[in-house]
Amino acid sequence: MDDLEVAEVERLRDVVAALEAENASLRAALHQDRHVLIFAADGWALEHLVACRPVMSDCRYHQAVVAAATSWDGQPVPLGRYDVSLDATGGAVIGSRLSHPTSPV
């Protein structure tokens, strides 16, 4: 193989790896029965139920977590995945840690 063919094979390997990661994410989401809040070194993210995915910004959990996020700035939070629920007023309640960031999802 010449250099161009090698580069194309490497590019295709990267594409396949990205598709496999997306596939794993979608499979996990299909079996997810709750919202999960993730604290990572570079910030936080909220995993939604599949039903929320068409318009996640309309999700009550999303709105509650965004509102609560302002109070997290600068505060140390143990990294990991956390169960998240809503209180009686619609505020975000961070539950128990589901996994450590180095644990399998």
N, C-alpha and C positions, 0 to 999 in steps of 0.2 A: 504494500500500500504506500502511496505517496503521502506527503504531508497534508494535502487537502483532504484526502480520504480519512486519515487519522483524526484530523480536526472534526470532521463531520461525525465520525463514530463517537468521539468524546461528547460532542454536542447532543447527539441522540441519547447517549447514556444519561446525561443530565436531565433531558426531557423525560425519559422513562422514570428516573428517580423522583422527579417532581410529581409526576402523575401517580406513582405508587404512594407517595406521602399524602396526596390529596385523597386518594382512594381510601387509605387507612383512616384519615380524618372523617370522611363521609360515613364510613362504616361505623365508626365510634359514635358519631352524631345520631345515626339511625337508632342506636340502642340506648341512647342517653335519655333518662327519665327526669332530669332536673337541670337547672341552670348551675353552672360551675364557674367560680371566679378563680382566675389564675393570677398569682403574683409571681413575676419573673424579674430577673435582674434589670431588664430594660423597661419595666412598666407592668401594667396589668391588662388582662383581657377577660371577656365574658364568653363562655361557651353557651350557646343557646340550644333550645330544643329545635328540632327540624321545623315544627310549626311556626316558629318565630322567624325563620330565615328569610322569607320573602321581604319583610320590612322590619328589620331588627330594631331600628330606632323607635318604632311604635311599641315595642315590648316594655311592659311595666317594670320588669327586672332591669332592663337596660337603662331606663330612665332613672330608677332608684340608685343603681350603681354609679352612674355618671354624677348624680347629685352628691353621693357620699364620697366620691373620689377626691373632691377638693379637700376633705379633712385628712386624707392619707398622705398628701404631699409632705415629704421630708420625714415622715414617721417610719421607723423600721418595722417591716412586716415580714415574718418568716416566709420564705419563698415556698410555693407549692400550689396545689389545687384545693379549693375550698367549696363546700356546699354553701349556697347562698339562698336565702328565702326573703320574704317580705313580712314586715311587722304589720300590726293593725292599721297603721297610718300610711302604709305603702313604702316605708323606708327599707333600705337594704340591711339585712342581718347576715353577717358572716358567720357560718357554722363551723363545723369541725373540718380539720384538714384531711382531705381524701388521699393525698399522696404527696410525697416529697418530690421536688423537681427532678431528682435523679432517678426516681422510681418510674416504672413503666406507667403509661397513662391508663 
